[in-house]
Amino acid sequence: MRWQLLIVVVSLVAIGLLLAGQQPEVFQQAAAPIQPTTGGTYNEALVGAYGRLNPILAYFNQADRDVNRLIFSGLVRFDDRGLPIGDLAESWGISQDGRVYNFSIRQNANWHDGEPVTSKDVDFTANLLKDDTMPVPDDLREFWKQVEVIQLDEKTVQFRLPEPYAPFLDYLIFGVLPEHLLGNFSPAEIVEADFNLAPIGSGPFIFDRLLSENGEITGVVLKSYKDYYAEPPFIDEVIFRYFPDSDSALVAYQQDVVQGISQLTPETFRETISNPDMSIYSGRLPQLTLLYLNLDDDDLPFFQDSSVRRALMTGLNRQWMVDNLLESQALVADGPIFPGSWAYYEDIERISYDPVTALNILKEAGYTVPAGGSSIREKDGVALAFELVHPATPQHTSIAEAIQRDWGKLGVDVQLLPVTYDELLTNHLEPRDYQAALVDLNLTGSPDPDPYPFWDQAQITNGQNYSQWDDRQASEYLERARITADIDERARAYRNFQVRFTNEMPALPLFYPVYSYAVDAAVQGVTIGPLYDLSDRLSTIASWFLVARRSTATPAANSTATP
């Protein structure tokens, strides 16, 4: 049978070759690849309101930060892994002791009015950050007061720190301002200057004009800066139009007023995801929702037992919370360092929901249900019962109630205490007057993970180590990572810290929220990675395009024969 089959196959091949030789050859031309080209206008619905187009004045206005991201540049920016990339800075060097940073500014970096960007501009802007009258965050101001800025020459600037501090590059993403236009103004005058209505920056887009209606500013028009020191954008014009909320922004899209919506709520997300003409891009936010446990409360000895903490973690159905309470707009968290970051340890232990295992851990730790009808587990007369304080928002309340139900199934009694955000911080976390707390950590603007403020021993009393985790080994890892500039050594220290954290579980990570951004499918080249600020969604806008052409290069051809 094998030989008979072989004869048939050979015969068919021979017949095919004969027919091919008798027929004309026809070439099917492969489609030429699409190449982006310049042109077009992109309109975006920006949820928020206009304030001032000045990066030093925009720390508390996200809508302004989004626009400023395209007009202004910093010395450095960060990729989606949180690694620094030169922006205005062409290169930089760090002294051996980690206290001195020298930056070389690009020779072709110019302001939109044609003047060169110099070290004088950087020094001028840094001094504004130190000024007590400028509306910048207090911790940022105090940090810059400790930094000495020196103009070595026109294109070289030096920063001197009082002590080694590896996350320093995080502080250099501020938008640099033009000293030649604002240097003669006092800080108070800068706040009210006309510059904030018609700014001059050094970024990929130039301010063109404001849009207004009935005396109110409704939008901003930007034009591509063709002399940008990096690759200029493909899109010729970007128009931001202000809207009070995502619902009105969605209506504007449906009416063909805009092509993008800066942020989706769960409600608008549901409407948008079913629209085939829109593309939704999601990125992990620089936020962590977690449960703090007070490890230094003598009335709660069970929190000092790492096995009990692990049982509580194992007994939480976090994926259910993400799917049902957060509209799937979050990722289950593994630890205090964000996934996607250069410092994240990919092989970290992942604790899954397993109530049977959680019950067994509690039993092995000696917590049993007493005779007499009570369902609350106890050990040595101490019941597994405590109070969980949480923000009094509908979403946080639903999460707290889910936690209460999950732990109730384990024989753990949880009483809920809803409070305002301010009360949670000032009345409970800062004075360490709580038993358990549901908290959102927001690390916007901090690409470097630097978990030191939240977990080091030195932060137990007056810092942000609210759980009061007193662990020398973990602290050594954090302290080492904070003072060395070697990225590989820092990654090793953070890897060890994450392993230690997961083994000890001093707090219970719940999830990392996700940000969703909608853009019309006609806008191509859009990408989004993990975010360290909401304006990072625009970090690749120079690669977006609306106009494309077929390549003039001759593509490969496929030869076929037709009868």
C-alpha positions, -999 to 999 in steps of 0.1 A, spaced: 0 0 0 29 24 7 44 19 -28 9 23 -44 4 56 -25 38 69 -35 31 62 -72 -1 82 -70 16 111 -53 44 112 -79 19 110 -107 -1 140 -93 31 161 -90 41 153 -125 7 163 -139 8 195 -119 42 205 -132 31 198 -168 0 220 -164 21 248 -148 44 247 -178 15 252 -202 0 282 -184 10 319 -182 25 330 -149 6 357 -131 20 377 -101 -2 387 -72 12 419 -58 14 419 -20 -2 450 -4 23 477 2 29 484 39 12 515 53 36 543 64 24 571 87 28 606 73 22 641 87 -12 658 87 -46 658 104 -62 671 136 -68 651 167 -96 663 190 -98 650 225 -125 654 252 -105 663 283 -124 657 315 -116 686 337 -113 724 335 -87 749 323 -65 764 350 -31 777 340 -8 764 313 23 764 334 37 731 347 48 746 381 12 757 387 -5 725 375 3 700 403 -33 700 415 -50 701 381 -48 669 360 -64 686 329 -36 712 329 -9 685 334 -22 667 303 -19 698 281 14 709 296 28 674 289 27 683 251 39 719 255 68 716 280 97 692 285 116 680 316 153 670 319 142 634 319 111 613 313 104 577 321 95 547 300 67 524 308 90 503 330 99 533 351 134 536 337 147 572 331 152 584 295 168 616 285 144 643 274 160 678 274 190 660 289 213 644 263 232 626 290 240 626 327 265 613 352 264 605 389 293 609 413 307 578 431 292 589 464 257 594 448 254 630 459 263 649 427 244 647 393 256 665 362 233 669 332 241 679 297 213 697 278 208 688 242 224 713 218 194 714 196 169 719 224 151 753 218 121 771 231 92 776 207 103 812 202 137 800 189 158 807 220 180 779 232 172 759 264 200 765 289 210 755 324 198 789 335 162 778 326 166 747 348 180 766 377 153 792 374 125 766 375 141 746 404 142 778 424 105 783 418 98 749 432 116 760 464 95 792 468 71 792 497 45 812 477 42 788 448 13 764 448 34 732 448 30 702 471 47 708 505 69 677 504 81 686 469 90 721 481 109 709 511 128 684 490 140 710 466 151 733 494 177 707 503 191 705 467 218 729 454 216 738 417 247 750 399 250 762 363 284 748 352 280 763 317 252 772 293 243 736 286 255 718 317 237 719 351 247 702 384 226 691 413 241 686 447 222 665 473 228 664 510 230 626 510 228 598 484 193 593 471 188 570 441 152 580 433 163 616 427 157 613 389 119 612 397 122 648 407 135 659 374 104 653 353 91 689 361 84 710 330 112 735 326 102 771 322 119 798 300 140 821 322 143 847 294 105 852 295 97 849 332 130 857 350 120 893 357 87 883 374 83 876 411 67 842 420 34 860 428 35 877 394 42 844 376 10 830 391 -10 857 374 12 862 343 -2 863 308 23 836 300 -1 811 316 -26 819 289 -2 817 259 28 797 271 61 791 254 75 757 259 101 733 244 79 702 239 66 685 207 36 708 204 33 746 203 5 765 219 -16 781 192 -48 796 208 -75 791 234 -111 783 225 -138 801 243 -176 803 244 -197 828 264 -166 841 281 -155 807 293 -124 788 281 -136 756 264 -105 743 248 -68 746 237 -54 743 202 -18 730 198 3 728 166 31 704 159 66 719 166 86 710 134 119 720 150 114 697 180 148 682 192 134 647 189 113 633 161 84 658 154 49 644 157 29 631 127 -3 648 138 -3 685 128 -28 698 153 -42 686 187 -73 702 201 -82 696 237 -119 704 246 -129 706 282 -159 686 296 -171 683 332 -174 645 332 -170 614 311 -207 612 303 -207 646 285 -174 636 268 -190 605 255 -219 625 240 -193 648 223 -178 617 207 -211 604 196 -218 638 180 -184 636 161 -170 666 181 -140 647 194 -120 615 186 -109 606 220 -121 606 257 -94 612 283 -109 590 309 -137 565 311 -159 558 342 -173 523 347 -206 535 331 -190 551 300 -167 521 297 -196 498 293 -211 520 266 -178 524 248 -165 489 248 -194 478 225 -186 505 199 -166 489 171 -154 524 160 -136 530 193 -104 515 206 -100 512 244 -65 514 259 -59 504 295 -29 509 317 -21 501 353 -24 532 375 3 541 401 -21 532 429 -24 503 453 -54 494 474 -45 474 505 -54 465 540 -33 479 568 -32 458 599 -20 474 632 9 451 641 16 470 674 -17 467 691 -14 445 722 -52 439 721 -48 422 687 -21 396 692 -33 376 662 -21 404 639 14 398 651 12 362 639 23 360 602 4 327 597 -29 345 607 -21 373 583 -15 348 556 -48 330 564 -66 364 561 -50 370 528 -58 335 515 -94 339 526 -101 370 504 -117 365 470 -100 395 454 -107 384 419 -144 384 426 -141 420 440 -123 431 408 -148 415 385 -180 425 404 -172 456 423 -146 473 401 -160 465 367 -128 445 360 -109 478 360 -81 465 384 -55 439 387 -51 416 417 -21 428 436 9 406 447 29 431 466 38 468 472 59 472 439 39 477 407 40 450 380 56 462 348 82 482 368 119 474 364 119 466 402 90 441 401 99 405 408 81 384 383 85 352 403 69 366 435 46 342 452 10 347 442 -16 339 469 -49 327 454 -83 326 471 -86 293 489 -109 294 519 -103 257 528 -65 264 531 -72 296 550 -93 277 576 -66 250 580 -40 277 586 -61 293 613 -67 258 629 -30 251 629 -23 284 645 -47 274 673 -78 294 665 -108 273 669 -146 277 673 -154 275 710 -182 254 723 -214 272 732 -227 283 698 -204 312 689 -190 311 653 -161 334 661 -127 316 663 -106 323 693 -73 314 710 -65 317 747 -97 336 752 -89 362 724 -115 362 697 -106 369 660 -126 401 660 -116 436 651 -127 469 635 -121 478 598 -121 515 591 -126 525 555 -134 555 533 -172 562 532 -175 560 494 -199 536 478 -171 516 461 -150 514 493 -180 504 513 -189 476 489 -153 464 491 -153 465 529 -185 446 530 -171 419 507 -141 416 530 -164 413 559 -183 385 542 -152 366 532 -136 367 566 -170 359 583 -169 325 565 -136 319 583 -150 327 617 -135 362 618 -158 389 631 -152 423 614 -171 455 623 -170 483 597 -164 519 604 -169 543 574 -151 577 576 -141 605 553 -106 604 536 -94 632 559 -106 614 590 -90 581 579 -56 598 576 -56 623 605 -77 604 631 -67 569 624 -35 563 603 -13 591 615 -19 585 652 -19 547 646 -53 546 662 -69 518 642 -71 481 641 -74 474 603 -78 500 576 -88 499 539 -64 523 521 -55 536 487 -18 544 482 -14 569 454 22 571 440 15 594 410 46 610 397 69 584 413 82 560 387 109 548 411 92 523 434 110 534 466 88 515 492 110 529 520 85 555 533 58 529 539 78 499 552 111 509 568 116 508 605 126 544 606 91 554 595 72 536 622 68 565 646 64 597 625 65 584 590 41 565 567 48 530 581 12 529 593 13 491 599 43 496 622 62 467 605 94 464 625 115 441 603 153 447 602 159 425 572 133 442 550 146 476 561 181 467 551 170 459 516 151 492 513 179 513 527 205 497 504 183 502 473 178 539 483 215 549 483 230 529 454 228 542 418 235 507 403 202 496 388 211 459 390 220 461 427 188 480 434 167 454 415 183 426 436 175 445 468 139 451 458 135 414 448 147 403 482 124 429 498 94 416 479 101 380 489 104 391 525 72 411 523 52 382 509 66 358 535 57 380 564 26 397 548 27 429 571 -3 443 551 -26 427 526 -23 439 490 -57 438 473 -54 453 437 -39 479 414 -66 500 397 -66 503 359 -71 535 338 -90 532 305 -87 557 277 -109 556 245 -97 567 211 -114 565 177 -101 536 156 -91 561 129 -63 573 151 -34 548 146 -1 542 164 -16 546 199 0 526 226 -2 528 264 18 510 291 18 512 329 11 548 340 30 568 366 8 599 359 -24 601 339 -7 623 314 16 594 306 -11 581 282 2 609 259 38 599 261 38 583 227 16 609 209 45 618 186 40 583 170 2 586 166 -10 593 131 -42 601 112 -28 601 77 -9 573 60 3 563 26 14 532 9 51 525 8 68 533 -25 92 504 -20 85 474 -42 70 447 -19 77 410 -23 55 393 -49 37 359 -47 38 339 -79 8 318 -88 -6 301 -119 -41 305 -132 -59 286 -159 
